């Protein structure tokens, strides 16, 4: 697409049709000469706002977004754990530190056992993979070695098969205070609040801080970056997050995947730019 055409699309109002919003998303990738995919949902209604695949689309790896599952498990069970288990959540979520994530995954498994953790992952939207459920699932099992548990729940390069809509549904539950699509309580309101706070710190002072000003004062963004998989550079990247209005309410989920585009930092930038365009088109009285 020519540069002048990209600029015209980026100026399109967020109140345009879904087709126009898809074109805006495509332009955000094309101006960087990147392939990838993006999915955006309305947190309150679940309505799909944007769904676009550019070039090669997305892989089925959550990458370090798996750390959000890990800390959700911790906060749901922290009262059952021995006193020494006291992880630094800013390092795990906001700074995406792998070794603290590995340690927490192993401590949870040792303290609680595999079965309740697998049951909780299923409740969070990631049951065991089967021929009937090949995606948005986990390949972890009760007898999986400890090293696999650690790598799956920290790096996310093994152990899970995900889609962007599947990750978006998980984020929507967090944005709705821990309540799932059918109105069921999935995690406590306190856990959902702690997750949102940790995700906001990722943008304020963590791995996605380069995106901090891209919402242009229209709201805030929180989320989790992921970069990988291990191998030749440039890496793929993912950002899974929530777009908040200035009233503090979560308005949209946003999950962005970039292929060989410099990692999760770039995915976060695209997410923020898409979020700014959506917030700019909203009526203040929407909520």
VOMI-619212 format. One record per residue (C-alpha): chain; residue number from 1; z, x, y; residue in one letter. Coordinates in pm, 1 decimal, always signed. Layout:
<vomar = A; sepa = NUM; w = Z; u = X; v = Y; lodo = A>
...
END
This chain:
<vomar = A; sepa = 1; w = +0.0; u = +0.0; v = +0.0; lodo = X>
<vomar = A; sepa = 2; w = -85.9; u = +131.9; v = +344.9; lodo = X>
<vomar = A; sepa = 3; w = +202.1; u = +243.8; v = +566.1; lodo = X>
<vomar = A; sepa = 4; w = +135.2; u = -20.9; v = +833.8; lodo = X>
<vomar = A; sepa = 5; w = +139.8; u = -294.4; v = +568.5; lodo = X>
<vomar = A; sepa = 6; w = +477.9; u = -173.8; v = +440.4; lodo = X>
<vomar = A; sepa = 7; w = +623.7; u = -190.7; v = +790.6; lodo = X>
<vomar = A; sepa = 8; w = +498.7; u = -542.9; v = +836.4; lodo = X>
<vomar = A; sepa = 9; w = +661.7; u = -653.0; v = +511.8; lodo = X>
<vomar = A; sepa = 10; w = +991.1; u = -487.7; v = +599.8; lodo = X>
<vomar = A; sepa = 11; w = +1004.4; u = -698.1; v = +911.9; lodo = X>
<vomar = A; sepa = 12; w = +964.6; u = -1023.2; v = +718.3; lodo = X>
<vomar = A; sepa = 13; w = +1253.8; u = -1269.3; v = +767.8; lodo = X>
<vomar = A; sepa = 14; w = +1495.6; u = -1326.0; v = +480.6; lodo = X>
<vomar = A; sepa = 15; w = +1428.7; u = -1700.6; v = +505.8; lodo = X>
<vomar = A; sepa = 16; w = +1076.5; u = -1648.3; v = +369.8; lodo = X>
<vomar = A; sepa = 17; w = +979.2; u = -1766.7; v = +24.1; lodo = X>
<vomar = A; sepa = 18; w = +1086.5; u = -1577.0; v = -285.3; lodo = X>
<vomar = A; sepa = 19; w = +733.8; u = -1439.7; v = -306.1; lodo = X>
<vomar = A; sepa = 20; w = +771.4; u = -1287.4; v = +39.8; lodo = X>
<vomar = A; sepa = 21; w = +1112.3; u = -1145.8; v = -49.4; lodo = X>
<vomar = A; sepa = 22; w = +954.9; u = -987.2; v = -355.3; lodo = X>
<vomar = A; sepa = 23; w = +696.6; u = -825.2; v = -131.3; lodo = X>
<vomar = A; sepa = 24; w = +975.7; u = -691.8; v = +90.6; lodo = X>
<vomar = A; sepa = 25; w = +1143.3; u = -540.6; v = -216.7; lodo = X>
<vomar = A; sepa = 26; w = +817.7; u = -384.9; v = -330.6; lodo = X>
<vomar = A; sepa = 27; w = +768.5; u = -232.2; v = +12.1; lodo = X>
<vomar = A; sepa = 28; w = +1114.5; u = -74.3; v = +2.1; lodo = X>
<vomar = A; sepa = 29; w = +1008.4; u = +108.6; v = -315.0; lodo = X>
<vomar = A; sepa = 30; w = +652.2; u = +184.3; v = -210.7; lodo = X>
<vomar = A; sepa = 31; w = +747.0; u = +343.6; v = +119.4; lodo = X>
<vomar = A; sepa = 32; w = +939.9; u = +597.2; v = -89.5; lodo = X>
<vomar = A; sepa = 33; w = +658.9; u = +624.3; v = -348.7; lodo = X>
<vomar = A; sepa = 34; w = +900.4; u = +510.1; v = -620.8; lodo = X>
<vomar = A; sepa = 35; w = +883.2; u = +288.5; v = -927.3; lodo = X>
<vomar = A; sepa = 36; w = +1173.4; u = +71.7; v = -1034.9; lodo = X>
<vomar = A; sepa = 37; w = +1313.8; u = -278.5; v = -1020.6; lodo = X>
<vomar = A; sepa = 38; w = +1556.1; u = -493.4; v = -824.7; lodo = X>
<vomar = A; sepa = 39; w = +1738.9; u = -818.6; v = -894.8; lodo = X>
<vomar = A; sepa = 40; w = +1940.7; u = -1015.4; v = -638.0; lodo = X>
<vomar = A; sepa = 41; w = +2141.5; u = -1332.4; v = -705.3; lodo = X>
<vomar = A; sepa = 42; w = +2334.0; u = -1570.8; v = -484.5; lodo = X>
<vomar = A; sepa = 43; w = +2698.3; u = -1516.9; v = -584.8; lodo = X>
<vomar = A; sepa = 44; w = +2805.5; u = -1875.7; v = -530.4; lodo = X>
<vomar = A; sepa = 45; w = +2516.4; u = -2062.7; v = -693.5; lodo = X>
<vomar = A; sepa = 46; w = +2365.0; u = -1803.6; v = -927.4; lodo = X>
<vomar = A; sepa = 47; w = +2021.7; u = -1869.5; v = -777.1; lodo = X>
<vomar = A; sepa = 48; w = +1781.6; u = -1577.3; v = -816.5; lodo = X>
<vomar = A; sepa = 49; w = +1693.0; u = -1454.7; v = -468.6; lodo = X>
<vomar = A; sepa = 50; w = +1477.3; u = -1154.5; v = -559.7; lodo = X>
<vomar = A; sepa = 51; w = +1334.2; u = -1026.7; v = -884.6; lodo = X>
<vomar = A; sepa = 52; w = +1075.5; u = -751.2; v = -859.9; lodo = X>
<vomar = A; sepa = 53; w = +949.0; u = -479.0; v = -1090.6; lodo = X>
<vomar = A; sepa = 54; w = +749.9; u = -196.9; v = -934.5; lodo = X>
<vomar = A; sepa = 55; w = +557.2; u = +37.5; v = -1161.3; lodo = X>
<vomar = A; sepa = 56; w = +750.2; u = +132.3; v = -1473.8; lodo = X>
<vomar = A; sepa = 57; w = +1045.9; u = -97.9; v = -1406.5; lodo = X>
<vomar = A; sepa = 58; w = +1398.3; u = -34.4; v = -1537.6; lodo = X>
<vomar = A; sepa = 59; w = +1540.0; u = +127.7; v = -1848.5; lodo = X>
<vomar = A; sepa = 60; w = +1810.8; u = -38.2; v = -2056.7; lodo = X>
<vomar = A; sepa = 61; w = +2084.3; u = +207.8; v = -1953.4; lodo = X>
<vomar = A; sepa = 62; w = +2372.6; u = +108.2; v = -1726.1; lodo = X>
<vomar = A; sepa = 63; w = +2446.1; u = +477.5; v = -1654.4; lodo = X>
<vomar = A; sepa = 64; w = +2774.4; u = +520.8; v = -1467.7; lodo = X>
<vomar = A; sepa = 65; w = +2787.0; u = +147.9; v = -1386.8; lodo = X>
<vomar = A; sepa = 66; w = +2967.1; u = +137.4; v = -1723.4; lodo = X>
<vomar = A; sepa = 67; w = +3270.5; u = +272.7; v = -1536.5; lodo = X>
<vomar = A; sepa = 68; w = +3313.5; u = -73.3; v = -1381.7; lodo = X>
<vomar = A; sepa = 69; w = +3360.6; u = -211.9; v = -1733.2; lodo = X>
<vomar = A; sepa = 70; w = +3606.8; u = +67.9; v = -1804.7; lodo = X>
<vomar = A; sepa = 71; w = +3827.4; u = +5.1; v = -1503.3; lodo = X>
<vomar = A; sepa = 72; w = +3812.1; u = -371.6; v = -1562.1; lodo = X>
<vomar = A; sepa = 73; w = +3955.2; u = -308.2; v = -1910.1; lodo = X>
<vomar = A; sepa = 74; w = +4225.8; u = -88.1; v = -1761.8; lodo = X>
<vomar = A; sepa = 75; w = +4334.1; u = -336.3; v = -1495.5; lodo = X>
<vomar = A; sepa = 76; w = +4338.9; u = -621.7; v = -1745.9; lodo = X>
<vomar = A; sepa = 77; w = +4567.6; u = -425.1; v = -1981.8; lodo = X>
<vomar = A; sepa = 78; w = +4759.9; u = -191.6; v = -1753.0; lodo = X>
<vomar = A; sepa = 79; w = +5095.8; u = -363.3; v = -1815.6; lodo = X>
<vomar = A; sepa = 80; w = +5057.5; u = -298.0; v = -2188.8; lodo = X>
<vomar = A; sepa = 81; w = +4993.7; u = +74.3; v = -2147.0; lodo = X>
<vomar = A; sepa = 82; w = +5240.3; u = +363.2; v = -2162.8; lodo = X>
<vomar = A; sepa = 83; w = +5361.1; u = +496.4; v = -1828.0; lodo = X>
<vomar = A; sepa = 84; w = +5153.7; u = +821.9; v = -1834.5; lodo = X>
<vomar = A; sepa = 85; w = +4826.9; u = +625.6; v = -1809.3; lodo = X>
<vomar = A; sepa = 86; w = +4774.9; u = +627.6; v = -1431.6; lodo = X>
<vomar = A; sepa = 87; w = +4408.0; u = +703.6; v = -1354.2; lodo = X>
<vomar = A; sepa = 88; w = +4269.2; u = +791.1; v = -1012.6; lodo = X>
<vomar = A; sepa = 89; w = +4038.9; u = +494.9; v = -961.2; lodo = X>
<vomar = A; sepa = 90; w = +3875.1; u = +637.0; v = -649.3; lodo = X>
<vomar = A; sepa = 91; w = +3761.4; u = +938.7; v = -849.1; lodo = X>
<vomar = A; sepa = 92; w = +3633.5; u = +723.7; v = -1135.2; lodo = X>
<vomar = A; sepa = 93; w = +3459.1; u = +450.8; v = -933.3; lodo = X>
<vomar = A; sepa = 94; w = +3392.7; u = +571.9; v = -579.5; lodo = X>
<vomar = A; sepa = 95; w = +3324.5; u = +936.3; v = -668.2; lodo = X>
<vomar = A; sepa = 96; w = +3190.8; u = +866.7; v = -1021.0; lodo = X>
<vomar = A; sepa = 97; w = +3388.3; u = +1151.4; v = -1180.8; lodo = X>
<vomar = A; sepa = 98; w = +3299.4; u = +1164.5; v = -1550.3; lodo = X>
<vomar = A; sepa = 99; w = +3594.8; u = +1353.6; v = -1700.0; lodo = X>
<vomar = A; sepa = 100; w = +3864.2; u = +1115.9; v = -1564.8; lodo = X>
<vomar = A; sepa = 101; w = +3652.2; u = +830.5; v = -1699.8; lodo = X>
<vomar = A; sepa = 102; w = +3634.2; u = +993.1; v = -2042.2; lodo = X>
<vomar = A; sepa = 103; w = +4011.9; u = +1044.0; v = -2047.6; lodo = X>
<vomar = A; sepa = 104; w = +4078.6; u = +684.9; v = -1949.4; lodo = X>
<vomar = A; sepa = 105; w = +3842.6; u = +552.3; v = -2219.6; lodo = X>
<vomar = A; sepa = 106; w = +4023.9; u = +756.8; v = -2484.9; lodo = X>
<vomar = A; sepa = 107; w = +4368.9; u = +659.6; v = -2358.4; lodo = X>
<vomar = A; sepa = 108; w = +4277.5; u = +291.7; v = -2365.9; lodo = X>
<vomar = A; sepa = 109; w = +4144.9; u = +314.8; v = -2719.6; lodo = X>
<vomar = A; sepa = 110; w = +4448.3; u = +508.6; v = -2840.7; lodo = X>
<vomar = A; sepa = 111; w = +4692.9; u = +267.0; v = -2679.5; lodo = X>
<vomar = A; sepa = 112; w = +4519.0; u = -61.9; v = -2757.4; lodo = X>
<vomar = A; sepa = 113; w = +4285.0; u = +3.3; v = -3049.6; lodo = X>
<vomar = A; sepa = 114; w = +3912.6; u = -65.3; v = -3067.4; lodo = X>
<vomar = A; sepa = 115; w = +3922.2; u = -432.6; v = -3160.1; lodo = X>
<vomar = A; sepa = 116; w = +4076.4; u = -578.1; v = -2842.5; lodo = X>
<vomar = A; sepa = 117; w = +3852.9; u = -360.2; v = -2626.3; lodo = X>
<vomar = A; sepa = 118; w = +3541.0; u = -480.3; v = -2806.5; lodo = X>
<vomar = A; sepa = 119; w = +3664.0; u = -837.9; v = -2770.0; lodo = X>
<vomar = A; sepa = 120; w = +3708.5; u = -782.9; v = -2397.5; lodo = X>
<vomar = A; sepa = 121; w = +3362.3; u = -625.2; v = -2361.2; lodo = X>
<vomar = A; sepa = 122; w = +3216.8; u = -936.2; v = -2523.9; lodo = X>
<vomar = A; sepa = 123; w = +3405.8; u = -1153.9; v = -2275.1; lodo = X>
<vomar = A; sepa = 124; w = +3267.0; u = -941.7; v = -1991.1; lodo = X>
<vomar = A; sepa = 125; w = +2913.3; u = -1015.5; v = -2112.8; lodo = X>
<vomar = A; sepa = 126; w = +2850.6; u = -724.9; v = -2352.5; lodo = X>
<vomar = A; sepa = 127; w = +2910.3; u = -831.5; v = -2714.4; lodo = X>
<vomar = A; sepa = 128; w = +2801.7; u = -629.0; v = -3016.0; lodo = X>
<vomar = A; sepa = 129; w = +2426.6; u = -571.2; v = -3035.2; lodo = X>
<vomar = A; sepa = 130; w = +2256.0; u = -770.1; v = -3311.2; lodo = X>
<vomar = A; sepa = 131; w = +1893.2; u = -857.0; v = -3391.8; lodo = X>
<vomar = A; sepa = 132; w = +1956.7; u = -1187.2; v = -3215.8; lodo = X>
<vomar = A; sepa = 133; w = +2122.0; u = -1014.2; v = -2917.3; lodo = X>
<vomar = A; sepa = 134; w = +1937.2; u = -683.5; v = -2863.8; lodo = X>
<vomar = A; sepa = 135; w = +2018.0; u = -649.4; v = -2492.6; lodo = X>
<vomar = A; sepa = 136; w = +2318.1; u = -690.6; v = -2263.6; lodo = X>
<vomar = A; sepa = 137; w = +2527.9; u = -573.0; v = -2552.7; lodo = X>
<vomar = A; sepa = 138; w = +2719.6; u = -272.9; v = -2684.3; lodo = X>
<vomar = A; sepa = 139; w = +2646.8; u = -57.5; v = -2987.5; lodo = X>
<vomar = A; sepa = 140; w = +3012.1; u = +53.5; v = -2999.2; lodo = X>
<vomar = A; sepa = 141; w = +3201.8; u = -46.5; v = -3311.1; lodo = X>
<vomar = A; sepa = 142; w = +3560.5; u = -20.0; v = -3433.0; lodo = X>
<vomar = A; sepa = 143; w = +3478.3; u = +292.6; v = -3631.6; lodo = X>
<vomar = A; sepa = 144; w = +3272.6; u = +463.0; v = -3358.2; lodo = X>
<vomar = A; sepa = 145; w = +3398.9; u = +818.6; v = -3299.1; lodo = X>
<vomar = A; sepa = 146; w = +3624.4; u = +880.6; v = -3002.9; lodo = X>
<vomar = A; sepa = 147; w = +3361.9; u = +1096.3; v = -2834.8; lodo = X>
<vomar = A; sepa = 148; w = +3116.3; u = +805.3; v = -2836.9; lodo = X>
<vomar = A; sepa = 149; w = +3372.0; u = +572.8; v = -2676.8; lodo = X>
<vomar = A; sepa = 150; w = +3434.8; u = +829.5; v = -2405.2; lodo = X>
<vomar = A; sepa = 151; w = +3067.3; u = +888.2; v = -2330.7; lodo = X>
<vomar = A; sepa = 152; w = +2973.8; u = +519.5; v = -2343.2; lodo = X>
<vomar = A; sepa = 153; w = +3240.1; u = +396.8; v = -2101.3; lodo = X>
<vomar = A; sepa = 154; w = +3211.8; u = +688.6; v = -1858.7; lodo = X>
<vomar = A; sepa = 155; w = +2850.7; u = +809.4; v = -1851.4; lodo = X>
<vomar = A; sepa = 156; w = +2685.2; u = +492.0; v = -1981.8; lodo = X>
<vomar = A; sepa = 157; w = +2391.9; u = +685.1; v = -2126.4; lodo = X>
<vomar = A; sepa = 158; w = +2479.4; u = +566.9; v = -2478.0; lodo = X>
<vomar = A; sepa = 159; w = +2665.0; u = +270.2; v = -2619.8; lodo = X>
<vomar = A; sepa = 160; w = +2510.2; u = -5.1; v = -2407.7; lodo = X>
<vomar = A; sepa = 161; w = +2175.6; u = -179.9; v = -2372.7; lodo = X>
<vomar = A; sepa = 162; w = +2151.3; u = -366.0; v = -2047.2; lodo = X>
<vomar = A; sepa = 163; w = +1910.6; u = -550.7; v = -1823.4; lodo = X>
<vomar = A; sepa = 164; w = +1933.7; u = -586.9; v = -1447.0; lodo = X>
<vomar = A; sepa = 165; w = +1996.2; u = -964.3; v = -1476.5; lodo = X>
<vomar = A; sepa = 166; w = +2274.9; u = -893.9; v = -1726.8; lodo = X>
<vomar = A; sepa = 167; w = +2443.8; u = -652.5; v = -1487.2; lodo = X>
<vomar = A; sepa = 168; w = +2390.6; u = -902.0; v = -1204.8; lodo = X>
<vomar = A; sepa = 169; w = +2577.0; u = -1173.0; v = -1399.4; lodo = X>
<vomar = A; sepa = 170; w = +2869.6; u = -932.9; v = -1448.3; lodo = X>
<vomar = A; sepa = 171; w = +2875.5; u = -859.0; v = -1074.5; lodo = X>
<vomar = A; sepa = 172; w = +2854.8; u = -1226.5; v = -988.0; lodo = X>
<vomar = A; sepa = 173; w = +3170.0; u = -1285.9; v = -1191.9; lodo = X>
<vomar = A; sepa = 174; w = +3348.0; u = -1014.8; v = -990.2; lodo = X>
<vomar = A; sepa = 175; w = +3224.8; u = -1167.6; v = -665.1; lodo = X>
<vomar = A; sepa = 176; w = +3351.6; u = -1510.3; v = -774.9; lodo = X>
<vomar = A; sepa = 177; w = +3705.6; u = -1384.8; v = -826.6; lodo = X>
<vomar = A; sepa = 178; w = +3679.7; u = -1332.7; v = -1201.8; lodo = X>
<vomar = A; sepa = 179; w = +3528.2; u = -1673.0; v = -1285.2; lodo = X>
<vomar = A; sepa = 180; w = +3218.1; u = -1682.3; v = -1505.4; lodo = X>
<vomar = A; sepa = 181; w = +2898.5; u = -1885.6; v = -1494.6; lodo = X>
<vomar = A; sepa = 182; w = +3047.8; u = -2182.1; v = -1680.2; lodo = X>
<vomar = A; sepa = 183; w = +3362.0; u = -2191.9; v = -1468.0; lodo = X>
<vomar = A; sepa = 184; w = +3568.4; u = -2003.3; v = -1725.1; lodo = X>
<vomar = A; sepa = 185; w = +3826.6; u = -1741.1; v = -1630.5; lodo = X>
<vomar = A; sepa = 186; w = +3686.9; u = -1404.7; v = -1749.7; lodo = X>
<vomar = A; sepa = 187; w = +3922.3; u = -1160.3; v = -1576.1; lodo = X>
<vomar = A; sepa = 188; w = +4222.9; u = -1217.3; v = -1353.8; lodo = X>
<vomar = A; sepa = 189; w = +4172.4; u = -1274.8; v = -983.2; lodo = X>
<vomar = A; sepa = 190; w = +4378.4; u = -958.8; v = -925.1; lodo = X>
<vomar = A; sepa = 191; w = +4142.4; u = -749.2; v = -1140.7; lodo = X>
<vomar = A; sepa = 192; w = +3838.3; u = -893.4; v = -961.6; lodo = X>
<vomar = A; sepa = 193; w = +3995.4; u = -810.7; v = -624.1; lodo = X>
<vomar = A; sepa = 194; w = +4073.9; u = -452.6; v = -730.0; lodo = X>
<vomar = A; sepa = 195; w = +3717.8; u = -409.9; v = -855.9; lodo = X>
<vomar = A; sepa = 196; w = +3574.1; u = -531.2; v = -525.3; lodo = X>
<vomar = A; sepa = 197; w = +3799.3; u = -293.9; v = -331.4; lodo = X>
<vomar = A; sepa = 198; w = +3699.2; u = +2.0; v = -549.0; lodo = X>
<vomar = A; sepa = 199; w = +3332.1; u = -88.8; v = -510.1; lodo = X>
<vomar = A; sepa = 200; w = +3364.2; u = -104.9; v = -131.0; lodo = X>
<vomar = A; sepa = 201; w = +3513.5; u = +245.1; v = -128.6; lodo = X>
<vomar = A; sepa = 202; w = +3202.9; u = +372.2; v = -309.7; lodo = X>
<vomar = A; sepa = 203; w = +3001.0; u = +289.1; v = +1.7; lodo = X>
<vomar = A; sepa = 204; w = +3266.4; u = +368.9; v = +259.5; lodo = X>
<vomar = A; sepa = 205; w = +3357.2; u = +716.3; v = +131.8; lodo = X>
<vomar = A; sepa = 206; w = +3205.9; u = +771.1; v = -212.3; lodo = X>
<vomar = A; sepa = 207; w = +2873.8; u = +839.7; v = -378.5; lodo = X>
<vomar = A; sepa = 208; w = +2688.2; u = +569.1; v = -179.5; lodo = X>
<vomar = A; sepa = 209; w = +2825.6; u = +663.9; v = +165.1; lodo = X>
<vomar = A; sepa = 210; w = +2475.1; u = +749.5; v = +286.4; lodo = X>
<vomar = A; sepa = 211; w = +2409.0; u = +371.6; v = +282.3; lodo = X>
<vomar = A; sepa = 212; w = +2711.7; u = +285.7; v = +494.5; lodo = X>
<vomar = A; sepa = 213; w = +2526.0; u = +197.7; v = +815.9; lodo = X>
<vomar = A; sepa = 214; w = +2219.1; u = +36.0; v = +663.7; lodo = X>
<vomar = A; sepa = 215; w = +2353.9; u = -320.1; v = +683.0; lodo = X>
<vomar = A; sepa = 216; w = +2341.8; u = -283.1; v = +1063.8; lodo = X>
<vomar = A; sepa = 217; w = +2678.8; u = -449.9; v = +1122.9; lodo = X>
<vomar = A; sepa = 218; w = +2573.8; u = -769.5; v = +941.6; lodo = X>
<vomar = A; sepa = 219; w = +2819.0; u = -721.5; v = +656.5; lodo = X>
<vomar = A; sepa = 220; w = +2944.2; u = -472.3; v = +400.8; lodo = X>
<vomar = A; sepa = 221; w = +2826.1; u = -349.2; v = +61.9; lodo = X>
<vomar = A; sepa = 222; w = +3025.6; u = -233.0; v = -237.6; lodo = X>
<vomar = A; sepa = 223; w = +2913.5; u = -116.9; v = -577.2; lodo = X>
<vomar = A; sepa = 224; w = +2871.7; u = +159.6; v = -828.8; lodo = X>
<vomar = A; sepa = 225; w = +2603.7; u = +427.0; v = -843.5; lodo = X>
<vomar = A; sepa = 226; w = +2464.2; u = +583.4; v = -1158.4; lodo = X>
<vomar = A; sepa = 227; w = +2244.2; u = +889.4; v = -1198.4; lodo = X>
<vomar = A; sepa = 228; w = +2075.3; u = +1016.6; v = -1513.5; lodo = X>
<vomar = A; sepa = 229; w = +2006.7; u = +1028.9; v = -1797.5; lodo = X>
<vomar = A; sepa = 230; w = +2067.7; u = +1394.9; v = -1875.0; lodo = X>
<vomar = A; sepa = 231; w = +1739.4; u = +1584.2; v = -1891.8; lodo = X>
<vomar = A; sepa = 232; w = +1460.7; u = +1692.6; v = -1660.7; lodo = X>
<vomar = A; sepa = 233; w = +1492.8; u = +1611.2; v = -1292.2; lodo = X>
<vomar = A; sepa = 234; w = +1437.4; u = +1414.5; v = -1078.8; lodo = X>
<vomar = A; sepa = 235; w = +1682.7; u = +1172.2; v = -1233.5; lodo = X>
<vomar = A; sepa = 236; w = +1666.8; u = +795.6; v = -1256.2; lodo = X>
<vomar = A; sepa = 237; w = +1919.7; u = +607.9; v = -1048.3; lodo = X>
<vomar = A; sepa = 238; w = +2092.5; u = +272.7; v = -1042.4; lodo = X>
<vomar = A; sepa = 239; w = +2310.3; u = +86.7; v = -797.4; lodo = X>
<vomar = A; sepa = 240; w = +2496.3; u = -227.5; v = -900.6; lodo = X>
<vomar = A; sepa = 241; w = +2683.1; u = -398.1; v = -622.1; lodo = X>
<vomar = A; sepa = 242; w = +2779.3; u = -687.6; v = -400.9; lodo = X>
<vomar = A; sepa = 243; w = +2670.6; u = -769.6; v = -47.0; lodo = X>
<vomar = A; sepa = 244; w = +2952.6; u = -917.2; v = +162.6; lodo = X>
<vomar = A; sepa = 245; w = +2927.5; u = -1112.4; v = +484.5; lodo = X>
<vomar = A; sepa = 246; w = +3145.7; u = -1019.2; v = +779.3; lodo = X>
<vomar = A; sepa = 247; w = +3379.6; u = -1298.9; v = +672.1; lodo = X>
<vomar = A; sepa = 248; w = +3464.5; u = -1093.8; v = +361.4; lodo = X>
<vomar = A; sepa = 249; w = +3294.8; u = -1328.9; v = +114.7; lodo = X>
<vomar = A; sepa = 250; w = +3062.6; u = -1184.1; v = -148.6; lodo = X>
<vomar = A; sepa = 251; w = +2720.0; u = -1335.0; v = -75.7; lodo = X>
<vomar = A; sepa = 252; w = +2475.6; u = -1157.6; v = -307.2; lodo = X>
<vomar = A; sepa = 253; w = +2467.1; u = -939.9; v = -613.5; lodo = X>
<vomar = A; sepa = 254; w = +2217.8; u = -655.2; v = -597.8; lodo = X>
<vomar = A; sepa = 255; w = +2108.9; u = -434.8; v = -886.7; lodo = X>
<vomar = A; sepa = 256; w = +1848.4; u = -170.2; v = -810.4; lodo = X>
<vomar = A; sepa = 257; w = +1693.7; u = +81.9; v = -1049.1; lodo = X>
<vomar = A; sepa = 258; w = +1471.4; u = +371.0; v = -940.0; lodo = X>
<vomar = A; sepa = 259; w = +1264.2; u = +586.5; v = -1173.5; lodo = X>
<vomar = A; sepa = 260; w = +1278.1; u = +962.0; v = -1117.0; lodo = X>
<vomar = A; sepa = 261; w = +1372.2; u = +900.9; v = -756.8; lodo = X>
<vomar = A; sepa = 262; w = +1676.1; u = +1117.0; v = -689.6; lodo = X>
<vomar = A; sepa = 263; w = +1950.2; u = +911.5; v = -850.3; lodo = X>
<vomar = A; sepa = 264; w = +2188.0; u = +634.4; v = -755.3; lodo = X>
<vomar = A; sepa = 265; w = +2207.5; u = +736.0; v = -388.8; lodo = X>
<vomar = A; sepa = 266; w = +1847.5; u = +623.6; v = -333.1; lodo = X>
<vomar = A; sepa = 267; w = +1903.5; u = +302.7; v = -530.9; lodo = X>
<vomar = A; sepa = 268; w = +2200.3; u = +227.9; v = -304.1; lodo = X>
<vomar = A; sepa = 269; w = +1989.1; u = +278.3; v = +8.3; lodo = X>
<vomar = A; sepa = 270; w = +1727.2; u = +31.3; v = -115.4; lodo = X>
<vomar = A; sepa = 271; w = +2004.2; u = -214.6; v = -205.2; lodo = X>
<vomar = A; sepa = 272; w = +2157.3; u = -193.4; v = +142.5; lodo = X>
<vomar = A; sepa = 273; w = +1823.4; u = -238.4; v = +316.5; lodo = X>
<vomar = A; sepa = 274; w = +1749.0; u = -544.5; v = +104.6; lodo = X>
<vomar = A; sepa = 275; w = +2097.1; u = -678.5; v = +175.4; lodo = X>
<vomar = A; sepa = 276; w = +2052.5; u = -637.7; v = +551.1; lodo = X>
<vomar = A; sepa = 277; w = +1733.6; u = -843.7; v = +544.7; lodo = X>
<vomar = A; sepa = 278; w = +1900.8; u = -1119.1; v = +344.4; lodo = X>
<vomar = A; sepa = 279; w = +2209.6; u = -1132.0; v = +566.0; lodo = X>
<vomar = A; sepa = 280; w = +1993.3; u = -1137.9; v = +878.4; lodo = X>
<vomar = A; sepa = 281; w = +1833.0; u = -1460.8; v = +760.6; lodo = X>
<vomar = A; sepa = 282; w = +2154.2; u = -1644.8; v = +678.6; lodo = X>
<vomar = A; sepa = 283; w = +2314.0; u = -1912.4; v = +891.7; lodo = X>
<vomar = A; sepa = 284; w = +2673.6; u = -1827.9; v = +991.1; lodo = X>
<vomar = A; sepa = 285; w = +2771.4; u = -2173.7; v = +866.9; lodo = X>
<vomar = A; sepa = 286; w = +2647.5; u = -2110.9; v = +513.4; lodo = X>
<vomar = A; sepa = 287; w = +3000.4; u = -2073.4; v = +379.4; lodo = X>
END
